[in-house]
Amino acid sequence: MAYSSRSAERSPGAKFAIALLIATLLTIPLFTVYLLVYDRQNQSETARSSIAEGWGGPQTLAGPLLIIPYQETVSETVTEGGRQVTKQSTVWRELALAPTSADIASRLTPERRQRSIYEAVVYGAHTSGRAQFALPTDLQRFGVKAEQLAYDRAELRFGVSDARGLFGPPPTVVVNGTSRPLQPGKGLSETGGSGFFAWIDAAPLRAAPMAVDFAFDFRGNGWLTLAPQAGDTRWTVSSSWPSPSFQGGFLPIKPSVSDKGFRAVYRIGNLALGRALVSSRVSAPDEAQTASRGLVALNSGAGDYEARVTLITPVDLYSQVNRSVKYGFLFIGFTFMAFLMFDVIGGVRVSSVEYLLVGAGLVLFFVMLLAFAEVVGFLAAYLIAAGAIIGLLTSYSAAVLRSRKRAGYILGLLAALYAVLYILLNLEAYSLLIGSVLLFIALAAVMFLTRNIDWGMVGRRDDEPDGVDEPPVTPRATATIRG
């Protein structure tokens, strides 16, 4: 008996196992590309921080808050000579008075700053507002009498998390029509003590509410946060930046976003803040020397009692490249399956090395996408990388599959895959739905094309057609033995 010339070939099942093994091994370089994207993203963030250095960090605003010191007599029992002795001493305490209402407006002017291939979005801001202060009629409920207050030693405090960002004309604070000189430091706890304050005489507060008008310019980057203090805070923030992100425990009630910019209005009350307008505490030391503490938590998320507006980049190329890498195994799977069909059905033998080289080209796409995206942007990089890899693999397929027509199928497959991937990257909300439907269609096509293949056979029938245009419909193939 003599075997057919193809009887020594591997079975279709063995060929499938080899293709699957090579595809699995290619997940290692895919994971390496994922780590590369992560590393480049970290480098980009470091570069952006360097670009914004000296401009001003992400800013948090707080205040104004009126601090009025007062003296209080406290008793302390100590043991002296075996006897308990009660001593009295006088300590300074602070009455912290939040405004009954505050109307604040912030206008952000964004600016793009570049260094090499990296870009950072910074902003200049003008903030102005008016706050109303009034002594509560039931002040004694807080354990403080009005006559105890040292009105002439009062301080009006403002918090700015990175006071280095203050620029332009000096801040102005006008109390009941009188401009007050400002001093550095003594910011609020929400800004880590960073900010500025003014010494004022709060004696008029005993007779009538006190109005405070303020305005200042500052620089920052990333985001702007307001830590509201008043009984009724109204914050209006606007900018020409078209892509804001509203975060924190409070969201705007009237956001308006368009290609020309955004405008958002917040309305926050002290009942929502869970705090009274009056509080008492031990007099704190001068916090001017501790202002740097406001920079500790700049990378933290917005607090539950803060309102934050972030100027986000509309297209984050690193997140898009990262998402595309996650689809890499599907690229390898679809392409390898096409080559396997040509091998098993079309009779064109594809070696393990050829599978490996094709897989390397598919992985190289993601590296090229990352490299070009940092220079020319994501869309142009996608077209360049996809065009280069499609051309490379189509030319190589023509030699491997020994037919330009078969290489044309590979060309169509790759073009469709890259087109679908781009759609998935831009339709994030529907990516799972679209991906699952495409996988179903692909699986159905493979099952149809391989329905007559005996995956365990060795060799093929001599009368099976070599083309893939019309899959054979004959009974299941068996190994041919001639005697």
C-alpha positions as CSV (number, residue, x, y, z in Angstrom):
1,M,0.0,0.0,0.0
2,A,1.2,3.5,-0.8
3,Y,0.1,6.7,1.1
4,S,-0.9,9.9,-0.7
5,S,1.8,12.6,-1.0
6,R,0.1,14.6,1.7
7,S,-0.4,11.7,4.1
8,A,2.6,12.8,6.1
9,E,1.2,16.2,6.9
10,R,-0.1,17.1,10.3
11,S,-3.8,16.6,11.0
12,P,-6.0,19.7,10.9
13,G,-6.4,19.4,14.7
14,A,-2.6,19.5,15.1
15,K,-2.3,22.5,12.9
16,F,-5.0,24.3,14.9
17,A,-3.1,23.4,18.1
18,I,0.1,24.8,16.8
19,A,-1.5,28.1,15.6
20,L,-3.2,28.4,19.1
21,L,0.1,27.8,20.9
22,I,1.9,30.5,18.8
23,A,-1.0,32.9,19.4
24,T,-0.8,32.2,23.1
25,L,2.9,32.9,23.2
26,L,2.3,36.2,21.4
27,T,0.4,37.4,24.4
28,I,3.8,37.9,26.1
29,P,4.9,40.7,23.7
30,L,1.4,42.1,23.8
31,F,1.7,42.4,27.6
32,T,5.1,44.0,27.1
33,V,3.5,46.6,24.8
34,Y,0.8,47.2,27.5
35,L,3.6,47.9,30.0
36,L,5.3,50.2,27.5
37,V,2.1,52.2,27.2
38,Y,1.9,52.5,31.0
39,D,5.6,53.6,31.2
40,R,5.1,56.2,28.5
41,Q,2.0,57.5,30.2
42,N,3.9,57.9,33.4
43,Q,6.7,59.7,31.6
44,S,4.0,62.0,30.0
45,E,2.5,62.8,33.4
46,T,6.0,63.6,34.8
47,A,6.7,65.8,31.8
48,R,3.4,67.6,32.2
49,S,4.1,68.3,35.9
50,S,7.5,69.6,34.9
51,I,5.9,71.9,32.3
52,A,3.4,73.3,34.8
53,E,6.1,73.7,37.5
54,G,6.2,77.3,38.6
55,W,2.9,78.0,37.0
56,G,0.7,76.8,39.9
57,G,-0.7,73.5,40.8
58,P,-4.3,72.3,40.9
59,Q,-6.0,74.9,43.0
60,T,-8.5,74.7,45.9
61,L,-10.3,77.8,47.1
62,A,-11.9,78.2,50.5
63,G,-13.4,81.1,52.4
64,P,-13.7,83.8,53.3
65,L,-13.9,83.0,57.0
66,L,-14.1,85.7,59.8
67,I,-12.0,84.8,62.8
68,I,-12.6,86.8,66.0
69,P,-10.5,86.0,69.0
70,Y,-11.8,86.1,72.6
71,Q,-10.5,85.2,76.1
72,E,-11.9,82.5,78.2
73,T,-11.2,81.5,81.8
74,V,-10.6,77.8,82.3
75,S,-10.2,75.9,85.5
76,E,-7.7,73.1,86.0
77,T,-7.4,70.8,89.0
78,V,-3.8,69.8,89.9
79,T,-2.2,68.0,92.8
80,E,0.3,70.0,94.8
81,G,1.9,68.8,98.1
82,G,-0.6,65.9,98.3
83,R,-3.6,68.2,97.9
84,Q,-5.8,68.9,95.0
85,V,-5.7,72.6,94.0
86,T,-7.9,74.3,91.4
87,K,-6.2,76.8,89.3
88,Q,-7.7,79.3,86.9
89,S,-6.1,80.6,83.7
90,T,-7.0,82.7,80.8
91,V,-6.7,81.3,77.3
92,W,-7.3,82.8,73.9
93,R,-9.8,81.1,71.7
94,E,-11.2,81.8,68.2
95,L,-14.7,82.2,67.1
96,A,-14.9,81.1,63.4
97,L,-17.8,82.8,61.7
98,A,-18.8,81.7,58.2
99,P,-20.7,84.1,55.9
100,T,-24.4,83.9,55.8
101,S,-24.2,84.1,52.0
102,A,-21.4,84.1,49.4
103,D,-21.7,84.9,45.7
104,I,-18.5,83.8,43.9
105,A,-17.6,83.9,40.2
106,S,-14.5,82.3,38.6
107,R,-13.5,82.7,35.0
108,L,-10.8,80.3,33.7
109,T,-8.6,81.1,30.7
110,P,-7.0,77.9,29.5
111,E,-3.6,77.7,27.8
112,R,-1.7,74.9,26.1
113,R,2.0,74.7,27.0
114,Q,4.3,72.3,25.2
115,R,7.8,70.8,25.7
116,S,9.1,68.5,23.1
117,I,6.3,66.0,22.3
118,Y,4.4,66.6,25.6
119,E,1.6,69.1,26.3
120,A,0.0,70.3,29.4
121,V,-3.2,72.3,29.9
122,V,-2.8,75.2,32.4
123,Y,-5.1,78.1,33.2
124,G,-5.2,81.6,34.5
125,A,-8.3,82.4,36.6
126,H,-10.0,85.5,37.9
127,T,-12.2,85.1,40.9
128,S,-14.3,87.7,42.5
129,G,-17.2,87.6,45.0
130,R,-19.2,89.2,47.7
131,A,-19.8,87.7,51.2
132,Q,-22.2,88.8,54.0
133,F,-21.3,88.3,57.6
134,A,-23.6,88.6,60.6
135,L,-23.4,87.8,64.3
136,P,-26.0,85.2,65.3
137,T,-28.6,86.5,67.7
138,D,-28.2,83.3,69.8
139,L,-24.4,83.6,70.1
140,Q,-24.6,82.5,73.8
141,R,-25.8,79.1,72.7
142,F,-22.2,78.5,71.5
143,G,-20.8,79.4,74.9
144,V,-19.6,82.8,73.8
145,K,-20.8,86.2,74.9
146,A,-20.7,89.2,72.5
147,E,-18.8,91.3,75.0
148,Q,-16.0,88.7,75.2
149,L,-15.1,89.1,71.5
150,A,-11.9,91.1,70.6
151,Y,-13.4,92.8,67.5
152,D,-10.3,94.9,66.9
153,R,-8.2,91.7,66.5
154,A,-10.4,90.0,63.9
155,E,-9.0,88.4,60.8
156,L,-10.6,87.7,57.5
157,R,-9.0,84.6,56.0
158,F,-8.9,83.2,52.5
159,G,-7.6,79.8,51.4
160,V,-5.7,79.2,48.2
161,S,-4.1,75.7,48.1
162,D,-1.0,76.8,46.0
163,A,-0.4,80.5,46.8
164,R,2.5,80.5,44.4
165,G,-0.1,80.7,41.7
166,L,-1.2,84.2,42.8
167,F,-0.2,86.6,40.0
168,G,-1.1,89.9,38.3
169,P,-2.6,92.7,40.4
170,P,-2.5,92.1,44.1
171,P,-5.7,90.6,45.6
172,T,-8.2,93.1,46.9
173,V,-10.4,92.8,49.9
174,V,-12.9,95.6,50.6
175,V,-14.8,95.6,54.0
176,N,-17.9,97.8,54.1
177,G,-16.4,100.0,51.4
178,T,-12.9,100.2,52.9
179,S,-9.9,98.4,51.2
180,R,-7.8,96.3,53.6
181,P,-4.1,95.4,53.3
182,L,-3.4,91.7,53.0
183,Q,-0.9,89.4,54.7
184,P,0.4,86.0,53.6
185,G,-0.5,82.8,55.3
186,K,-3.2,81.8,57.8
187,G,-5.3,80.1,55.1
188,L,-8.0,77.6,56.0
189,S,-7.6,74.0,56.9
190,E,-9.1,72.9,53.5
191,T,-6.1,74.4,51.8
192,G,-3.5,73.2,54.3
193,G,-3.0,76.7,55.8
194,S,-2.0,78.2,52.4
195,G,-3.7,81.5,51.5
196,F,-3.8,85.1,52.7
197,F,-5.7,87.2,55.3
198,A,-6.5,90.7,56.4
199,W,-6.6,92.3,59.8
200,I,-9.9,94.1,60.3
201,D,-11.9,95.8,63.0
202,A,-15.2,93.8,63.2
203,A,-16.9,96.2,65.7
204,P,-19.5,97.3,63.1
205,L,-20.7,93.7,63.1
206,R,-22.4,94.3,66.4
207,A,-24.8,96.7,64.9
208,A,-25.3,95.4,61.3
209,P,-24.2,92.8,58.9
210,M,-20.8,93.3,57.3
211,A,-20.2,93.1,53.5
212,V,-16.9,91.9,52.1
213,D,-16.0,92.2,48.4
214,F,-12.9,90.4,47.1
215,A,-11.1,89.7,43.9
216,F,-7.8,88.0,42.9
217,D,-6.1,86.4,40.0
218,F,-4.2,83.1,40.2
219,R,-2.8,80.4,38.0
220,G,-3.2,76.6,38.2
221,N,-3.4,73.5,36.1
222,G,-5.6,70.4,36.0
223,W,-8.6,71.4,38.1
224,L,-10.2,74.1,40.3
225,T,-12.0,73.1,43.5
226,L,-14.2,75.2,45.8
227,A,-14.6,74.2,49.4
228,P,-17.8,76.1,50.3
229,Q,-18.1,77.7,53.8
230,A,-21.2,80.0,53.7
231,G,-24.8,79.3,54.7
232,D,-25.7,79.9,51.1
233,T,-22.9,79.6,48.5
234,R,-23.5,80.4,44.9
235,W,-20.5,79.7,42.6
236,T,-20.5,80.5,38.9
237,V,-17.5,79.1,37.0
238,S,-17.0,79.6,33.2
239,S,-14.3,79.0,30.6
240,S,-13.7,78.7,26.9
241,W,-12.5,75.1,27.4
242,P,-15.0,72.8,25.7
243,S,-14.3,69.6,27.8
244,P,-15.0,70.1,31.5
245,S,-15.5,67.3,34.0
246,F,-17.7,68.1,37.1
247,Q,-16.6,66.1,40.1
248,G,-16.8,66.1,43.9
249,G,-19.7,65.9,46.3
250,F,-21.7,68.7,44.7
251,L,-22.6,69.0,41.0
252,P,-23.7,72.1,39.2
253,I,-27.4,72.8,38.9
254,K,-27.2,74.6,35.6
255,P,-24.3,73.3,33.5
256,S,-24.0,74.5,29.9
257,V,-21.3,72.9,27.7
258,S,-20.6,73.6,24.0
259,D,-17.7,73.8,21.6
260,K,-17.3,77.4,22.7
261,G,-16.8,76.6,26.4
262,F,-18.8,75.9,29.5
263,R,-20.7,77.7,32.2
264,A,-21.8,76.0,35.5
265,V,-23.7,77.3,38.5
266,Y,-23.4,75.7,41.9
267,R,-25.8,76.4,44.8
268,I,-24.6,74.9,48.1
269,G,-26.0,75.4,51.7
270,N,-24.5,74.8,55.0
271,L,-27.1,72.2,55.8
272,A,-25.8,70.2,52.9
273,L,-22.3,70.7,54.3
274,G,-23.4,69.5,57.7
275,R,-21.8,72.3,59.6
276,A,-23.0,75.4,61.6
277,L,-22.0,78.9,60.6
278,V,-20.4,79.4,64.0
279,S,-17.7,77.3,65.7
280,S,-15.2,77.8,68.5
281,R,-11.7,76.5,68.8
282,V,-8.4,77.0,70.6
283,S,-6.4,79.8,69.0
284,A,-4.1,78.3,66.4
285,P,-0.5,79.3,65.8
286,D,0.4,81.3,62.8
287,E,-0.1,79.0,59.8
288,A,2.0,81.0,57.4
289,Q,4.9,78.7,57.9
290,T,2.8,75.6,57.3
291,A,1.4,76.6,54.0
292,S,3.2,73.9,52.1
293,R,0.9,71.4,53.7
294,G,-1.7,72.4,51.2
295,L,0.3,70.7,48.4
296,V,0.3,67.3,50.0
297,A,-2.9,66.0,48.6
298,L,-2.9,67.6,45.2
299,N,-3.3,64.3,43.4
300,S,-6.2,63.1,45.6
301,G,-9.8,62.9,44.4
302,A,-12.4,65.6,45.1
303,G,-13.8,65.5,48.6
304,D,-17.4,64.8,49.5
305,Y,-17.9,68.4,50.5
306,E,-16.2,70.0,47.6
307,A,-17.2,71.1,44.1
308,R,-14.5,70.5,41.4
309,V,-14.2,71.4,37.7
310,T,-11.5,69.6,35.8
311,L,-10.2,70.7,32.4
312,I,-9.8,67.3,30.7
313,T,-8.1,66.5,27.4
314,P,-10.8,65.4,25.0
315,V,-8.7,62.6,23.5
316,D,-6.3,60.8,25.8
317,L,-4.0,59.0,23.4
318,Y,-2.6,56.7,26.0
319,S,-6.0,55.5,27.1
320,Q,-6.9,54.8,23.5
321,V,-3.7,53.0,22.7
322,N,-4.1,51.0,26.0
323,R,-7.7,50.0,25.0
324,S,-6.5,49.0,21.5
325,V,-3.8,46.7,22.9
326,K,-6.6,44.9,24.8
327,Y,-8.0,43.9,21.4
328,G,-4.6,42.6,20.2
329,F,-5.4,38.9,20.8
330,L,-8.5,39.2,18.6
331,F,-6.4,40.6,15.8
332,I,-4.0,37.6,16.1
333,G,-6.9,35.1,16.4
334,F,-8.8,36.3,13.3
335,T,-5.6,36.5,11.2
336,F,-4.3,33.2,12.3
337,M,-7.7,31.6,11.7
338,A,-7.6,32.9,8.1
339,F,-4.2,31.4,7.5
340,L,-5.4,28.2,9.1
341,M,-8.3,28.0,6.7
342,F,-6.0,28.4,3.7
343,D,-3.9,25.7,5.2
344,V,-6.6,23.2,6.0
345,I,-9.1,23.9,3.3
346,G,-7.0,25.5,0.6
347,G,-4.1,23.1,0.9
348,V,-1.5,25.9,1.2
349,R,0.9,24.8,4.0
350,V,1.7,27.5,6.5
351,S,4.7,26.9,8.8
352,S,5.1,27.8,12.4
353,V,7.7,30.4,11.6
354,E,5.3,32.1,9.2
355,Y,2.7,32.2,11.8
356,L,5.2,33.7,14.2
357,L,6.3,36.4,11.7
358,V,2.7,37.4,10.9
359,G,2.0,37.6,14.7
360,A,5.1,39.8,15.2
361,G,3.8,42.2,12.5
362,L,0.4,42.4,14.3
363,V,2.1,43.2,17.6
364,L,4.3,45.8,15.9
365,F,1.2,47.7,14.9
366,F,0.5,48.7,18.5
367,V,4.1,49.8,19.1
368,M,4.0,52.0,15.9
369,L,0.6,53.3,17.0
370,L,2.0,54.5,20.4
371,A,5.2,55.9,18.9
372,F,3.4,57.9,16.1
373,A,0.5,59.0,18.3
374,E,2.9,60.9,20.7
375,V,4.1,63.0,17.7
376,V,1.2,63.3,15.2
377,G,-1.9,62.5,17.2
378,F,-4.0,59.4,17.5
379,L,-5.9,59.4,14.2
380,A,-2.9,60.1,11.9
381,A,-0.9,57.6,13.9
382,Y,-3.6,55.0,13.5
383,L,-3.8,55.5,9.7
384,I,0.0,55.3,9.4
385,A,0.5,52.2,11.5
386,A,-2.5,50.4,10.1
387,G,-1.5,51.2,6.5
388,A,2.1,50.0,7.1
389,I,1.1,46.7,8.7
390,I,-1.6,46.0,6.2
391,G,0.9,46.6,3.3
392,L,3.6,44.5,5.0
393,L,1.4,41.5,5.9
394,T,-0.4,41.6,2.5
395,S,2.9,41.4,0.6
396,Y,4.1,38.6,2.9
397,S,0.9,36.7,2.5
398,A,1.2,36.7,-1.2
399,A,4.4,34.8,-0.9
400,V,3.3,32.5,1.9
401,L,0.0,31.6,0.4
402,R,1.4,31.6,-3.2
403,S,-1.4,33.6,-4.6
404,R,-2.3,37.3,-4.9
405,K,-5.9,36.4,-4.7
406,R,-5.4,34.8,-1.3
407,A,-3.4,37.7,-0.2
408,G,-6.3,39.9,-1.3
409,Y,-8.5,38.0,1.3
410,I,-5.9,38.8,4.0
411,L,-5.9,42.5,2.8
412,G,-9.7,42.7,3.2
413,L,-9.6,40.9,6.5
414,L,-7.0,43.2,8.0
415,A,-8.6,46.4,6.6
416,A,-11.9,45.3,8.1
417,L,-10.3,44.5,11.5
418,Y,-8.6,47.9,11.8
419,A,-11.7,49.7,10.7
420,V,-13.8,47.8,13.3
421,L,-11.2,48.5,16.0
422,Y,-11.3,52.2,15.3
423,I,-15.1,52.2,15.6
424,L,-14.9,50.3,18.9
425,L,-12.4,52.8,20.3
426,N,-14.8,55.7,19.4
427,L,-18.0,54.0,20.5
428,E,-16.9,52.9,24.0
429,A,-20.4,52.6,25.3
430,Y,-21.3,50.1,22.6
431,S,-18.0,48.4,22.2
432,L,-19.0,45.2,24.1
433,L,-22.2,44.9,22.0
434,I,-20.5,45.4,18.7
435,G,-17.5,43.1,19.7
436,S,-19.8,40.3,20.8
437,V,-21.8,40.4,17.5
438,L,-18.7,40.4,15.4
439,L,-17.3,37.4,17.4
440,F,-20.5,35.6,16.8
441,I,-20.4,36.2,13.1
442,A,-16.7,35.2,12.9
443,L,-17.4,32.0,14.9
444,A,-20.4,31.1,12.6
445,A,-18.2,31.7,9.5
446,V,-15.4,29.4,10.8
447,M,-17.9,26.7,11.8
448,F,-19.5,26.8,8.3
449,L,-16.2,26.7,6.5
450,T,-14.8,23.8,8.6
451,R,-18.1,21.8,8.9
452,N,-16.7,19.0,6.7
453,I,-13.2,18.8,8.1
454,D,-12.1,15.8,10.2
455,W,-9.8,17.6,12.6
456,G,-8.1,14.3,13.6
457,M,-7.3,13.1,10.1
458,V,-3.8,13.0,8.6
459,G,-3.6,14.1,4.9
460,R,-6.6,15.1,2.7
461,R,-8.6,13.6,0.0
462,D,-7.0,14.1,-3.5
463,D,-10.3,15.1,-5.0
464,E,-10.9,18.0,-2.5
465,P,-10.7,21.4,-4.2
466,D,-7.8,23.7,-3.3
467,G,-9.8,27.0,-3.4
468,V,-11.7,28.6,-0.6
469,D,-14.4,30.3,-2.7
470,E,-16.7,27.2,-2.5
471,P,-16.0,25.0,0.5
472,P,-16.5,21.3,-0.2
473,V,-19.9,19.9,0.7
474,T,-18.9,16.2,0.3
475,P,-19.1,13.8,3.3
476,R,-16.5,14.2,6.1
477,A,-13.0,13.6,4.7
478,T,-10.9,10.7,5.6
479,A,-7.3,9.8,5.1
480,T,-6.7,8.2,1.6
481,I,-4.8,5.0,1.5
482,R,-3.9,3.5,-1.9
483,G,-2.8,0.0,-2.3
